[in-house]
Amino acid sequence: LGGNAKLALRPSLTDLSLSAVASTTTATATVALTNQSAAALTLNSLALGGAGATVFSIDPSSTCTAALARAPGASCLVVLRYSPTQEGSQDATLTVTHSAQGSPVSVSLHGTATPKPQGRLEVDAAVLVFDDTQLAASSSRTLLLHNAGDQVLAFSAFALGGGAAADYSVSTAAAGSCSLSVPLAINGDCVLT
C-alpha cells in the first residue's frame, strides 16, 4: 500500500443535511469515496457516532465496506439513511478510517424531523345545555366538530359517559352528521345530535 494514497469524498463535502417526517418517512443520501492517487488503499472502518447516531444508519446497499481495498481511481458508495422517531434536530458523524494519508475522513450529518401530520378535533361548545324536558319527552342539541389538523381524522366511536348517560343518546342520522365509516377531511366539519 502506497503511503501517498489519498481518500476523497465525492461530492466534496464535510456536512450533509437530511430531512424526514418523524416516524413516517426515511431520507437517504449517497456519499462516494474515491481513491485519488496512484497507490492502493484499504478502508478500515465506517462508523456513525455522536448524539443523534441512533437515527442514522449505513444502508446494506452501500458498496463501501470495512476491509475493502480500493485501487487507484476506484470509488465506492456509502448510502446513508435518516429515520427519525421524533420531531426535532439530530446530529451525527460518519467517520471512515483507511490505510492512507489523512485518515480518518469524516462527514457531519444533520437531520431535521418534522412532526407527523395528524388530525386535531375542535368542538363548538364545551357544554351543551338542554331545555327543561318533561318525562317521556325529548329535546336535542347539535354539536359541531371541526378537523383543524393537517391530516384526515377517523372516528372510532361516539360514546356517552357519566352517571346519567342512559338518559342521552347520540344520533348520526341528520345530513352532515359525523360518521364512523367516513373520515373527517382536513378543515372539514360534521355534526352530532
BELZIBEL-V694525 format. One record per residue. N is the residue number from 1. RES is the residue in three letters. SS is DSSP state (H for helix, E for strand, L for the rest). D_CENTER is the distance of its C-alpha to the mean C-alpha in Angstrom with 1 decimal. Layout:
N/RES/SS/D_CENTER  N/RES/SS/D_CENTER
//
This chain:
1/LEU/L/43.4  2/GLY/L/44.2  3/GLY/L/43.8  4/ASN/L/43.1  5/ALA/L/40.0  6/LYS/E/36.9  7/LEU/E/33.2  8/ALA/E/31.3  9/LEU/E/27.8  10/ARG/E/27.4  11/PRO/L/26.2  12/SER/L/27.7  13/LEU/L/24.9  14/THR/L/24.3  15/ASP/E/20.9  16/LEU/E/17.8  17/SER/E/14.8  18/LEU/E/11.4  19/SER/E/8.5  20/ALA/E/5.0  21/VAL/E/2.8  22/ALA/L/2.1  23/SER/L/3.8  24/THR/L/4.0  25/THR/L/4.7  26/THR/L/6.7  27/ALA/E/9.0  28/THR/E/12.6  29/ALA/E/15.7  30/THR/E/19.3  31/VAL/E/22.0  32/ALA/E/25.6  33/LEU/E/28.1  34/THR/E/31.7  35/ASN/E/35.0  36/GLN/L/36.9  37/SER/L/40.4  38/ALA/L/43.3  39/ALA/L/42.6  40/ALA/L/40.3  41/LEU/E/37.6  42/THR/E/35.5  43/LEU/E/31.9  44/ASN/E/32.2  45/SER/E/28.6  46/LEU/E/25.0  47/ALA/E/22.9  48/LEU/E/19.8  49/GLY/E/20.6  50/GLY/L/19.8  51/ALA/L/17.9  52/GLY/L/14.4  53/ALA/H/15.6  54/THR/H/13.9  55/VAL/H/10.4  56/PHE/E/12.4  57/SER/E/14.7  58/ILE/E/17.6  59/ASP/L/17.4  60/PRO/L/20.5  61/SER/L/21.4  62/SER/L/22.4  63/THR/L/26.1  64/CYS/L/26.6  65/THR/L/27.4  66/ALA/L/29.5  67/ALA/L/33.3  68/LEU/L/32.9  69/ALA/E/35.9  70/ARG/E/35.6  71/ALA/L/38.7  72/PRO/L/39.6  73/GLY/L/37.4  74/ALA/L/35.0  75/SER/E/31.3  76/CYS/E/28.3  77/LEU/E/24.5  78/VAL/E/21.7  79/VAL/E/18.4  80/LEU/E/15.5  81/ARG/E/12.0  82/TYR/E/9.0  83/SER/L/6.6  84/PRO/L/5.3  85/THR/L/6.0  86/GLN/L/6.9  87/GLU/L/7.3  88/GLY/E/10.0  89/SER/E/11.5  90/GLN/E/12.3  91/ASP/E/15.3  92/ALA/E/17.0  93/THR/E/20.0  94/LEU/E/20.9  95/THR/E/24.6  96/VAL/E/27.0  97/THR/E/30.5  98/HIS/E/33.3  99/SER/L/37.1  100/ALA/L/37.9  101/GLN/E/38.6  102/GLY/L/35.7  103/SER/L/33.6  104/PRO/L/30.9  105/VAL/E/28.7  106/SER/E/25.3  107/VAL/E/22.3  108/SER/E/20.2  109/LEU/E/16.5  110/HIS/E/14.4  111/GLY/E/10.7  112/THR/E/9.2  113/ALA/E/5.9  114/THR/E/6.5  115/PRO/L/6.9  116/LYS/L/6.2  117/PRO/L/9.6  118/GLN/L/12.4  119/GLY/L/16.1  120/ARG/L/18.5  121/LEU/E/22.0  122/GLU/E/25.0  123/VAL/E/28.7  124/ASP/L/31.8  125/ALA/L/33.7  126/ALA/L/33.2  127/VAL/L/36.7  128/LEU/L/38.7  129/VAL/L/42.4  130/PHE/L/44.7  131/ASP/L/48.3  132/ASP/L/51.0  133/THR/L/51.4  134/GLN/L/54.5  135/LEU/L/54.3  136/ALA/L/53.5  137/ALA/L/52.3  138/SER/L/48.7  139/SER/L/46.8  140/SER/L/43.3  141/ARG/L/40.6  142/THR/L/37.5  143/LEU/E/34.1  144/LEU/E/31.7  145/LEU/E/28.0  146/HIS/E/25.5  147/ASN/E/21.8  148/ALA/L/20.8  149/GLY/L/17.0  150/ASP/L/14.8  151/GLN/L/14.4  152/VAL/L/17.5  153/LEU/E/18.8  154/ALA/L/20.6  155/PHE/L/23.5  156/SER/L/24.4  157/ALA/L/27.8  158/PHE/L/30.2  159/ALA/L/32.1  160/LEU/L/34.9  161/GLY/L/35.6  162/GLY/L/38.3  163/GLY/L/42.0  164/ALA/L/43.1  165/ALA/H/40.3  166/ALA/H/43.0  167/ASP/H/44.6  168/TYR/L/41.6  169/SER/L/39.8  170/VAL/L/36.8  171/SER/L/37.5  172/THR/L/35.2  173/ALA/L/38.2  174/ALA/L/38.5  175/ALA/L/37.2  176/GLY/L/33.7  177/SER/E/33.0  178/CYS/L/29.6  179/SER/L/29.1  180/LEU/L/27.4  181/SER/L/27.2  182/VAL/L/26.0  183/PRO/L/22.6  184/LEU/E/23.0  185/ALA/L/21.8  186/ILE/L/19.9  187/ASN/L/22.8  188/GLY/L/25.0  189/ASP/E/27.8  190/CYS/E/29.6  191/VAL/E/32.4  192/LEU/E/33.7  193/THR/L/37.4
//
